[in-house]
């Protein structure tokens, strides 16, 4: 455990990107009394001097008391535990210890005051941050919102317009539009959205197309503008902008048709009027995401990649949640950011500190508990989700229940839901999704003919790239390998520089055919396009294993494992087990197979892996053969001769 002095120094240098203080205070001149005060505040087990919204986030001990600041090795650990209260309290403790506020402390403390509805106090507290070059932009953003919350609408809009151009990405315009809508100035809000709409909407070719980020921004603007138009009763105008998206991405016609229909019927749409707190919370989340993108791009330009949990984004999102604790979409985003890096305890705490339970939150809670290997509590949360679901949520809750039953190896209820799920769907896109989800569950229990039937039905309803790829897998597992391969070849020709598509084709060739030379060439190109992707690295390693290159296989599959860390995938661990066994690393092999068994492999794969775990491999390693020469021609593009 680090000393309290070091902990507080860590707090004060933990910034929110542009909001960070440039240097940490020097505590060498603290008096003994000041030092005692800091330690007392840090270890205090009662309620902190914070807003009720912040205190609701506190992690508590068995007696119901906050665990205190000394429960965490550093402030970032409090954020990773979902304990926003401890994080903010540490900031305040640091400010008290020197009887002065840093710009960063001013921002954090003002947000807590705003969460407690003390808007005039928040305005006063944030003022020092306006004078600091590093924090002035964020402080100006917060000042505008505090003015709005304090009832000073015209001053708020004026302050926001002054700062909008300095905010990252689309944050300025999105935030201003949200503020105008919440203040009832609908026409002005729609005008802001209109300035954000491009004259031409261009969809990306594949997941790695740089156009994808622009397109995601356009979809966000379309969604918010369309919902506002719907609230104003301007249904046809709302539908018309969605038709522009459909024209740009015709393959997703069924999904867009559903969205267009929902704008008329209201099915699945939250029609509640925007409030200033909900709008501010959303704007803060947008701001946080834009800052995260900036950091990712900056690191990429330096040849680095972001890894692990983003403490800055996590802190900002959790404080945004204090402003509007009922913002379930933001709460789920906070949960997902933690769960994605296996911080399941913190993710679970974020869910459980919601003001009210909901079917969606309880379903995600069940999934998180299952990741924590607590099947009993997962089942209880699942039951609560089913009870809480309203009519509009019946399909999604049953879909989630089906997936969880599958992971819990409860075959009967999982398969019962797989058969029933499509009957619960109402629209074409919903039915396609239901059939696709059912197909995945049938495959999990080795019901390959049923999976094929469902996958075919999904494609007939919604003939998209994703449905065709899923159908190819179902065909292969049902023994129709060449038919599945023909689908993948066509998809690869249509998306020649999509590394995921090349990976899908190459891995299919490895699993289902003896065309290893072709598989190697295709996977080499996928790896060249995305050298650090976990799943591509695993595929390229596995084809090397099949060709007898054990050391090459080990390097790539170990890279795959590292890239996926702290998460695991059963297939990657299964591959590593086989490689280690033939490299005479028997204990490492058994450990990897054990990891694979813990990661919910399909039923038939589980039996095969269990046999290897119990008995080892009884067959010799693949015969070593020359690896094909690979050259990237035409600037690395894949041609028909390559596929």
C-alpha positions in Angstrom: 0.0 0.0 0.0 1.4 3.4 -1.0 1.5 6.3 1.4 -1.3 8.8 1.5 1.0 11.5 0.3 2.0 9.5 -2.8 -1.6 8.6 -3.4 -2.7 12.3 -3.4 0.2 13.3 -5.6 -1.0 10.6 -8.0 -4.5 12.0 -7.9 -3.4 15.5 -8.7 -1.4 14.4 -11.8 -4.2 12.1 -13.0 -5.7 14.5 -15.5 -8.5 14.4 -18.0 -6.3 15.0 -21.1 -6.4 18.7 -21.5 -7.7 19.0 -18.0 -4.6 17.6 -16.3 -2.5 19.8 -14.1 1.0 20.1 -15.4 2.9 19.4 -12.2 2.1 17.8 -8.8 2.3 19.9 -5.7 5.2 19.5 -3.3 4.1 18.0 0.0 7.5 18.3 1.7 6.5 21.3 3.8 3.3 19.8 5.3 3.0 20.2 9.0 2.3 17.1 11.1 -1.2 18.3 11.7 -1.9 18.7 8.0 -0.5 15.3 7.3 -2.7 13.7 10.1 -5.7 15.5 8.6 -5.0 14.0 5.1 -4.6 10.5 6.5 -7.8 10.8 8.6 -9.8 12.0 5.6 -8.4 9.2 3.5 -9.2 6.4 5.9 -12.6 7.8 7.0 -15.3 5.1 6.7 -18.4 7.3 6.9 -20.1 9.3 4.2 -17.7 11.6 2.4 -18.5 15.3 2.0 -19.9 14.8 -1.4 -23.2 14.9 -3.3 -25.8 12.1 -2.8 -25.2 11.1 -6.4 -21.5 10.6 -5.8 -22.0 8.8 -2.5 -24.3 6.4 -4.3 -21.3 5.1 -6.2 -19.2 4.3 -3.1 -17.9 0.8 -2.8 -18.9 -0.4 0.7 -17.7 -3.0 3.1 -19.7 -5.7 4.8 -21.0 -3.2 7.3 -22.3 -0.9 4.6 -19.6 1.8 5.1 -17.5 3.2 2.3 -14.2 1.3 2.0 -12.2 4.6 2.2 -9.5 6.0 0.0 -6.8 3.7 1.5 -8.6 0.7 0.0 -7.0 1.7 -3.4 -3.3 1.7 -4.3 -3.9 4.8 -6.5 -6.8 7.0 -7.5 -7.1 5.3 -10.9 -7.8 2.1 -9.1 -10.9 3.8 -7.6 -12.2 4.6 -11.1 -11.5 1.0 -12.1 -13.6 -0.2 -9.2 -16.4 2.2 -10.2 -15.9 4.1 -6.9 -16.4 7.6 -8.2 -17.0 8.8 -4.6 -13.5 7.7 -3.5 -11.9 9.4 -6.6 -13.6 12.7 -6.0 -13.0 12.6 -2.3 -9.3 12.1 -3.0 -9.3 15.2 -5.2 -11.0 17.2 -2.4 -8.6 15.9 0.2 -5.7 17.0 -2.0 -7.2 20.5 -2.4 -7.8 20.8 1.4 -4.2 19.7 2.2 -2.7 22.8 0.5 -5.6 25.1 1.1 -5.7 25.8 -2.6 -7.4 24.3 -5.6 -5.6 23.2 -8.8 -7.5 23.8 -12.0 -8.2 20.0 -12.3 -9.5 19.9 -8.7 -11.8 22.8 -9.5 -13.3 20.9 -12.4 -13.9 17.7 -10.4 -15.3 19.5 -7.4 -17.6 21.6 -9.6 -19.0 18.5 -11.2 -19.8 17.0 -7.8 -21.6 20.3 -6.8 -23.6 20.2 -10.1 -24.5 16.6 -9.3 -25.9 17.9 -6.0 -27.9 20.6 -7.8 -25.7 23.4 -6.4 -25.3 25.1 -9.8 -24.3 28.6 -8.6 -21.6 27.0 -6.4 -20.4 24.9 -9.3 -20.1 28.1 -11.4 -18.0 29.7 -8.7 -15.8 26.6 -8.2 -15.0 26.1 -11.8 -13.7 29.7 -12.3 -10.0 29.0 -11.5 -9.9 26.4 -14.3 -11.0 29.1 -16.8 -7.8 30.9 -16.1 -5.6 27.9 -16.8 -4.5 27.4 -20.4 -4.7 23.6 -20.1 -8.1 23.5 -18.6 -9.8 26.6 -20.1 -11.6 24.7 -22.9 -13.2 22.1 -20.7 -14.0 24.6 -18.0 -15.7 26.8 -20.6 -17.8 23.9 -21.7 -18.8 23.1 -18.1 -19.5 26.8 -17.4 -22.0 27.0 -20.3 -23.9 23.9 -18.9 -23.8 25.2 -15.3 -25.3 28.5 -16.6 -28.1 26.5 -18.3 -28.8 24.4 -15.3 -28.8 27.6 -13.1 -31.6 29.0 -15.3 -29.5 31.5 -17.2 -30.5 30.2 -20.7 -29.3 33.1 -22.9 -26.0 33.4 -21.1 -25.5 29.7 -21.4 -26.1 29.6 -25.1 -23.8 32.6 -25.6 -21.1 31.0 -23.5 -21.4 27.7 -25.4 -21.3 29.4 -28.8 -18.1 31.1 -27.7 -16.4 27.8 -26.8 -17.9 25.4 -29.4 -15.2 25.7 -32.0 -12.5 24.9 -29.4 -14.1 21.6 -28.5 -12.9 18.3 -30.0 -14.5 16.6 -33.0 -18.2 17.0 -33.2 -18.5 17.7 -29.5 -19.2 21.5 -29.8 -22.1 21.2 -32.3 -23.6 18.1 -30.6 -23.5 19.7 -27.2 -25.0 23.0 -28.4 -27.8 21.1 -30.2 -28.5 19.1 -27.1 -28.6 22.3 -24.9 -30.9 24.1 -27.3 -33.3 21.1 -27.5 -33.4 20.8 -23.7 -34.1 24.5 -23.4 -37.1 24.1 -25.8 -35.4 26.0 -28.7 -36.1 23.2 -31.2 -35.7 25.1 -34.4 -32.3 26.3 -33.4 -31.3 22.8 -32.4 -32.4 21.5 -35.8 -30.5 24.2 -37.5 -27.3 23.1 -35.7 -27.9 19.5 -36.8 -28.5 20.7 -40.4 -25.0 22.3 -40.5 -23.5 19.0 -39.5 -25.1 17.0 -42.3 -22.8 16.3 -45.3 -24.1 17.0 -48.8 -23.2 13.4 -49.7 -23.2 10.4 -47.3 -20.5 7.8 -48.1 -20.6 4.4 -46.4 -17.3 2.5 -45.6 -16.3 -0.5 -47.7 -15.3 -2.5 -44.6 -14.6 -2.3 -40.9 -11.1 -1.0 -41.4 -12.0 1.6 -43.9 -11.0 5.1 -42.6 -14.4 6.3 -43.9 -16.0 4.3 -41.2 -15.3 6.9 -38.5 -16.9 9.7 -40.6 -19.9 7.5 -41.3 -20.4 6.7 -37.7 -20.4 10.4 -36.9 -23.0 11.0 -39.7 -25.2 8.2 -38.3 -25.0 9.7 -34.8 -26.1 13.1 -36.2 -28.9 11.5 -38.2 -30.2 9.5 -35.2 -30.4 12.6 -32.9 -31.9 14.9 -35.6 -34.5 12.2 -36.5 -35.5 11.7 -32.9 -36.0 15.4 -32.4 -38.0 15.7 -35.6 -40.2 12.8 -34.4 -40.8 14.5 -31.1 -42.0 17.6 -33.1 -44.4 15.4 -35.1 -42.4 15.9 -38.3 -42.3 12.2 -39.1 -41.8 12.4 -42.9 -38.7 14.7 -42.4 -37.3 12.3 -39.9 -37.8 9.3 -42.2 -36.3 11.2 -45.2 -32.8 11.6 -43.5 -32.8 7.9 -42.7 -33.5 7.2 -46.3 -30.3 9.0 -47.2 -28.4 6.5 -45.0 -30.2 3.6 -46.6 -29.2 4.9 -50.1 -25.6 5.1 -48.9 -25.6 1.6 -47.5 -28.1 -0.4 -49.5 -27.0 -3.8 -48.1 -28.4 -2.7 -44.7 -31.8 -2.0 -46.3 -33.8 -4.2 -43.9 -32.3 -2.5 -40.8 -33.0 1.0 -42.1 -36.5 0.0 -43.1 -37.1 -1.0 -39.5 -35.7 2.4 -38.3 -37.9 4.3 -40.7 -41.0 2.3 -39.6 -40.1 2.8 -35.9 -40.1 6.6 -36.5 -43.7 6.4 -37.4 -44.9 3.8 -34.9 -42.6 4.7 -31.9 -41.8 1.1 -31.3 -38.6 0.8 -29.3 -38.1 4.6 -29.2 -37.7 6.7 -26.0 -40.0 9.7 -26.5 -39.2 11.3 -23.2 -38.3 15.0 -23.6 -34.7 15.9 -23.1 -33.8 17.5 -19.8 -30.8 19.7 -19.2 -29.2 17.0 -17.0 -29.7 14.3 -19.5 -28.4 16.5 -22.3 -25.4 17.6 -20.3 -24.6 13.9 -19.4 -24.8 13.0 -23.1 -22.6 16.0 -24.1 -20.0 15.0 -21.5 -19.9 11.4 -22.9 -19.5 12.8 -26.4 -16.6 15.0 -25.2 -15.0 12.0 -23.4 -15.2 9.9 -26.6 -13.7 12.7 -28.7 -10.8 13.1 -26.4 -10.2 9.3 -26.4 -10.2 9.3 -30.3 -7.7 12.2 -30.2 -5.4 10.2 -27.9 -5.7 7.1 -30.1 -4.9 8.9 -33.3 -2.0 10.8 -31.6 -0.5 7.6 -30.4 -1.0 5.9 -33.8 1.0 8.7 -35.5 3.8 7.9 -33.0 3.7 4.2 -33.9 2.0 3.3 -30.6 -1.4 1.7 -29.8 -3.6 2.3 -26.8 -3.9 -0.6 -24.5 -5.9 -1.4 -21.5 -8.4 0.7 -19.6 -8.5 4.4 -20.4 -8.4 6.0 -16.9 -9.0 9.5 -18.2 -12.1 8.5 -20.2 -13.3 6.3 -17.4 -13.1 9.1 -14.9 -14.9 11.6 -17.1 -17.7 9.1 -18.1 -18.3 8.2 -14.4 -18.6 11.9 -13.4 -20.9 12.4 -16.4 -23.1 9.6 -14.9 -23.3 11.6 -11.7 -25.1 14.4 -13.6 -27.7 12.0 -14.9 -27.6 8.6 -13.0 -30.7 7.4 -14.9 -28.8 7.5 -18.2 -28.8 3.7 -18.8 -26.9 3.9 -22.2 -24.1 5.8 -20.6 -24.1 3.4 -17.6 -23.8 0.5 -20.0 -20.9 2.2 -21.8 -19.1 2.7 -18.5 -19.7 -1.0 -17.7 -18.5 -2.1 -21.1 -15.3 -0.1 -20.9 -14.5 -1.9 -17.6 -15.6 -5.4 -18.7 -13.7 -5.2 -22.0 -10.5 -5.3 -20.0 -11.8 -7.9 -17.5 -12.4 -5.4 -14.7 -15.6 -7.3 -13.9 -16.0 -6.4 -10.2 -15.9 -2.7 -11.1 -18.3 -3.2 -14.1 -20.7 -5.1 -11.8 -20.6 -2.3 -9.2 -21.5 0.3 -11.9 -24.5 -1.7 -12.8 -25.7 -2.3 -9.3 -25.4 1.4 -8.3 -28.1 2.5 -10.8 -31.0 4.3 -9.2 -33.4 1.8 -10.5 -33.0 -1.7 -12.0 -34.1 -2.4 -15.6 -34.4 -5.4 -17.7 -31.4 -4.4 -19.8 -29.2 -3.6 -16.8 -30.1 -6.9 -15.1 -29.4 -8.9 -18.3 -25.9 -7.4 -18.6 -25.4 -8.0 -14.8 -26.2 -11.7 -15.4 -23.6 -11.8 -18.2 -21.0 -10.1 -16.0 -21.7 -12.5 -13.1 -21.2 -15.4 -15.5 -17.8 -14.0 -16.4 -17.1 -14.0 -12.7 -18.0 -17.7 -12.6 -21.0 -17.0 -10.3 -23.7 -19.0 -12.1 -26.1 -18.9 -9.2 -26.2 -15.1 -9.0 -26.2 -14.9 -12.8 -29.3 -17.1 -12.9 -31.0 -14.8 -10.3 -30.2 -11.7 -12.3 -31.5 -13.3 -15.4 -34.8 -14.1 -13.7 -35.0 -10.5 -12.6 -34.4 -9.3 -16.2 -37.2 -11.5 -17.5 -39.6 -10.2 -14.8 -38.7 -6.5 -15.5 -39.0 -6.7 -19.3 -42.0 -4.9 -20.8 -43.6 -5.9 -24.1 -41.1 -4.0 -26.2 -38.2 -5.7 -24.5 -39.5 -9.3 -24.8 -37.4 -10.1 -27.9 -34.1 -8.7 -26.7 -34.5 -10.2 -23.2 -35.3 -13.6 -24.5 -32.4 -13.3 -27.0 -30.1 -12.5 -24.1 -31.5 -15.3 -22.0 -30.9 -17.8 -24.8 -27.3 -16.8 -25.1 -26.7 -17.0 -21.3 -28.4 -20.4 -21.1 -26.1 -21.5 -23.9 -23.0 -20.3 -22.0 -24.2 -22.0 -18.8 -24.6 -25.2 -20.8 -28.3 -25.4 -20.1 -29.2 -27.0 -23.4 -33.0 -27.5 -23.0 -34.0 -23.9 -22.2 -31.4 -22.6 -24.7 -32.7 -24.7 -27.6 -36.4 -24.0 -26.6 -35.7 -20.3 -27.0 -33.8 -20.9 -30.2 -36.9 -22.4 -31.7 -39.2 -19.7 -30.3 -37.1 -16.6 -30.8 -38.1 -15.9 -34.4 -41.7 -16.0 -33.5 -41.3 -13.1 -31.1 -39.8 -10.9 -33.8 -42.2 -8.5 -35.7 -40.1 -6.9 -38.4 -38.0 -8.3 -41.2 -34.7 -7.2 -39.7 -35.7 -8.5 -36.2 -36.7 -11.9 -37.6 -33.3 -12.1 -39.5 -31.4 -11.2 -36.3 -33.4 -13.8 -34.3 -32.7 -16.5 -36.8 -29.0 -15.6 -36.8 -28.8 -15.7 -33.0 -30.7 -19.0 -33.0 -28.2 -20.4 -35.5 -25.3 -19.5 -33.2 -26.9 -21.4 -30.3 -27.7 -24.4 -32.4 -24.0 -24.5 -33.4 -23.0 -24.3 -29.8 -24.8 -27.5 -29.1 -23.7 -29.2 -32.4 -27.2 -29.0 -33.9 -25.7 -28.3 -37.3 -28.7 -29.0 -39.5 -30.9 -26.8 -37.4 -28.2 -24.1 -37.5 -28.0 -24.3 -41.3 -31.8 -23.9 -41.6 -31.8 -20.9 -39.3 -28.8 -19.3 -41.1 -30.5 -19.7 -44.5 -33.6 -18.1 -43.2 -31.6 -15.2 -41.8 -30.0 -14.6 -45.2 -33.3 -14.8 -47.1 -34.7 -12.1 -44.9 -31.6 -9.9 -44.8 -29.0 -10.6 -47.4 -26.0 -8.8 -46.0 -22.3 -9.6 -45.8 -22.5 -10.7 -42.2 -25.4 -13.1 -42.9 -23.6 -14.6 -45.9 -20.4 -15.2 -43.9 -22.4 -16.8 -41.1 -24.2 -19.0 -43.6 -20.8 -20.2 -45.0 -19.8 -21.4 -41.5 -23.1 -23.2 -41.1 -22.8 -24.9 -44.5 -19.3 -26.1 -43.6 -20.4 -27.5 -40.3 -23.3 -29.3 -42.0 -20.8 -30.9 -44.5 -21.4 -28.6 -47.5 -17.9 -27.2 -47.6 -17.5 -26.2 -51.2 -20.8 -24.3 -51.2 -19.7 -22.4 -48.1 -16.3 -21.7 -49.8 -17.9 -20.3 -52.9 -19.8 -17.8 -50.8 -16.5 -16.7 -49.0 -14.6 -16.4 -52.3 -17.3 -14.1 -53.7 -17.3 -12.0 -50.5 -13.5 -11.7 -50.6 -13.5 -10.6 -54.2 -16.0 -7.9 -53.3 -13.9 -6.7 -50.3 -10.3 -7.4 -51.5 -8.6 -5.3 -48.9 -10.7 -6.1 -45.9 -8.4 -7.9 -43.5 -11.2 -9.5 -41.5 -12.7 -10.9 -44.7 -9.4 -12.3 -45.8 -9.0 -13.8 -42.3 -12.4 -15.4 -42.6 -11.6 -17.0 -46.0 -8.1 -18.1 -44.9 -9.2 -19.7 -41.7 -12.0 -21.5 -43.5 -9.5 -23.0 -45.9 -7.4 -24.1 -42.9 -10.3 -25.7 -41.0 -12.3 -27.3 -43.8 -9.9 -28.0 -46.7 -6.4 -29.2 -47.5 -5.6 -26.0 -49.5 -3.0 -24.8 -47.0 -0.8 -23.0 -49.5 -3.7 -20.8 -50.6 -4.8 -20.3 -47.0 -1.2 -19.2 -46.1 -1.1 -16.6 -48.9 -4.5 -15.1 -48.0 -3.7 -15.0 -44.3 -0.3 -13.5 -45.0 -2.1 -10.6 -46.7 -4.6 -10.2 -43.8 -1.7 -10.1 -41.4 0.2 -7.5 -43.5 -2.9 -5.3 -43.4 -3.6 -5.8 -39.7 -0.4 -7.2 -38.1 -1.6 -6.8 -34.5 -5.1 -8.1 -34.7 -5.6 -11.0 -32.2 -7.8 -13.2 -34.4 -5.8 -12.7 -37.6 -2.6 -13.5 -35.7 -4.2 -16.7 -34.4 -5.3 -17.7 -37.9 -1.8 -17.0 -39.4 -0.2 -18.9 -36.5 -2.5 -21.9 -37.0 -1.9 -22.3 -40.7 1.8 -22.3 -39.8 1.2 -25.1 -37.3 -0.7 -27.1 -39.9 2.4 -26.7 -42.2 4.7 -27.9 -39.5 6.3 -24.5 -38.6 5.9 -25.0 -34.8 8.1 -22.0 -33.8 6.4 -19.7 -36.2 3.0 -20.9 -35.0 4.0 -20.3 -31.4 5.1 -16.7 -32.1 1.9 -15.7 -33.9 -0.5 -17.5 -31.5 1.3 -16.1 -28.5 1.0 -12.7 -30.1 -2.7 -13.4 -30.4 -2.9 -14.2 -26.7 -1.0 -11.0 -25.7 -3.2 -8.8 -27.9 -6.4 -10.2 -26.4 -5.1 -10.0 -22.8 -6.6 -9.7 -20.2 -9.4 -11.6 -22.0 -9.1 -15.1 -23.4 -10.7 -17.0 -26.2 -11.1 -20.8 -26.1 -9.9 -21.3 -29.7 -6.6 -19.4 -29.2 -5.9 -21.3 -26.0 -6.7 -24.6 -27.7 -4.3 -23.8 -30.5 -1.6 -22.8 -28.0 -2.1 -26.1 -26.1 -1.5 -28.1 -29.2 1.6 -26.1 -30.2 3.1 -26.3 -26.7 2.5 -30.0 -26.5 4.5 -30.7 -29.7 7.2 -28.3 -28.5 7.6 -30.6 -25.4 6.1 -27.9 -23.1 3.5 -30.3 -21.6 2.6 -28.3 -18.5 2.1 -25.1 -20.6 -0.1 -27.2 -22.9 -2.3 -28.4 -20.1 -2.6 -24.9 -18.7 -3.7 -23.6 -22.1 -6.3 -26.3 -22.6 -7.6 -25.6 -19.1 -8.0 -21.9 -20.1 -9.8 -23.1 -23.2 -12.3 -25.2 -21.2 -13.1 -22.1 -19.0 -14.0 -20.0 -22.0 -17.3 -21.7 -23.1 -16.2 -23.7 -26.1 -19.0 -25.4 -28.2 -20.2 -28.8 -26.9 -18.3 -31.0 -29.4 -15.1 -28.8 -29.0 -15.4 -29.1 -25.2 -15.3 -32.8 -25.4 -12.3 -32.8 -27.7 -10.3 -30.3 -25.5 -11.2 -32.2 -22.3 -9.8 -35.4 -23.9 -6.5 -33.6 -24.7 -6.4 -32.1 -21.2 -6.8 -35.6 -19.7 -4.7 -37.6 -22.0 -2.5 -35.2 -24.1 -2.0 -35.5 -27.8 -1.5 -39.0 -29.1 -0.8 -38.0 -32.7 2.5 -36.6 -34.0 2.9 -33.0 -35.1 2.0 -32.0 -38.6 4.6 -32.8 -41.2 6.9 -29.9 -41.9 6.5 -28.5 -45.4 7.9 -25.4 -47.2 6.0 -22.2 -46.6 4.8 -20.5 -49.8 6.5 -17.4 -51.0 4.3 -14.4 -50.5 4.8 -11.1 -52.3 2.4 -8.1 -52.2 1.9 -6.8 -55.6 -0.2 -3.9 -56.8 0.5 -2.0 -53.5 -0.7 -4.9 -51.5 -4.1 -5.3 -53.1 -5.6 -8.7 -53.5 -6.5 -9.8 -57.0 -8.7 -12.5 -58.5 -5.6 -14.6 -59.0 -4.9 -14.5 -55.3 -8.3 -15.8 -54.3 
